[in-house]
Amino acid sequence: EKRFIAAVKGLPAPFRAVFILRSFEKLSYEEIARELGITVGTVDSRLNRARQKLIESLKDLL
């Protein structure tokens, strides 16, 4: 759990914000887009890149 939290904290801020709003706050893509002033496509892209970075950071645990 500590490694996961550290990996999330290590994400670049734009990716971290989208990941937290989706994964922990359970906001929809549309809600995240409104909250951050970005498009739904950007939300999707940032979320996918955040997940890729987390998988890479935690691959030895998977």
C-alpha positions in Angstrom: 0.0 0.0 0.0 2.8 2.4 0.8 4.4 1.7 -2.6 1.2 2.4 -4.3 0.7 5.7 -2.5 4.3 6.7 -3.2 3.8 5.8 -6.9 0.6 7.9 -7.1 2.4 10.9 -5.4 5.2 10.4 -7.9 2.9 11.0 -10.9 3.2 14.3 -12.7 0.6 16.7 -11.3 -1.8 16.6 -14.3 -1.9 12.8 -14.3 -2.2 12.6 -10.5 -5.1 15.0 -10.4 -7.1 13.0 -13.0 -6.2 9.7 -11.4 -7.3 10.8 -7.9 -10.5 12.3 -9.1 -11.5 9.2 -11.0 -10.2 6.4 -8.7 -10.8 7.9 -5.3 -13.4 10.6 -5.8 -15.3 8.4 -8.3 -16.0 11.4 -10.6 -17.1 10.8 -14.2 -14.9 11.8 -17.1 -17.3 14.7 -17.7 -17.1 15.9 -14.1 -13.3 15.7 -14.1 -13.2 17.7 -17.4 -15.4 20.4 -15.9 -13.5 20.5 -12.6 -10.1 20.8 -14.3 -11.2 22.9 -17.3 -10.0 20.3 -19.8 -11.7 18.2 -22.5 -13.0 14.6 -21.9 -10.4 13.4 -24.4 -7.7 14.9 -22.3 -9.1 13.3 -19.2 -9.0 9.9 -21.0 -5.5 10.5 -22.2 -4.1 11.6 -18.9 -5.9 8.7 -17.1 -4.4 6.2 -19.5 -0.9 7.6 -19.1 -1.3 7.7 -15.3 -2.2 4.0 -15.3 0.7 3.2 -17.6 3.1 5.0 -15.3 1.7 3.3 -12.2 2.0 -0.1 -13.9 5.6 0.6 -14.8 6.4 1.8 -11.2 4.8 -1.2 -9.6 5.5 -3.9 -12.2 7.6 -5.9 -9.7 4.5 -6.2 -7.4 2.1 -7.3 -10.2 
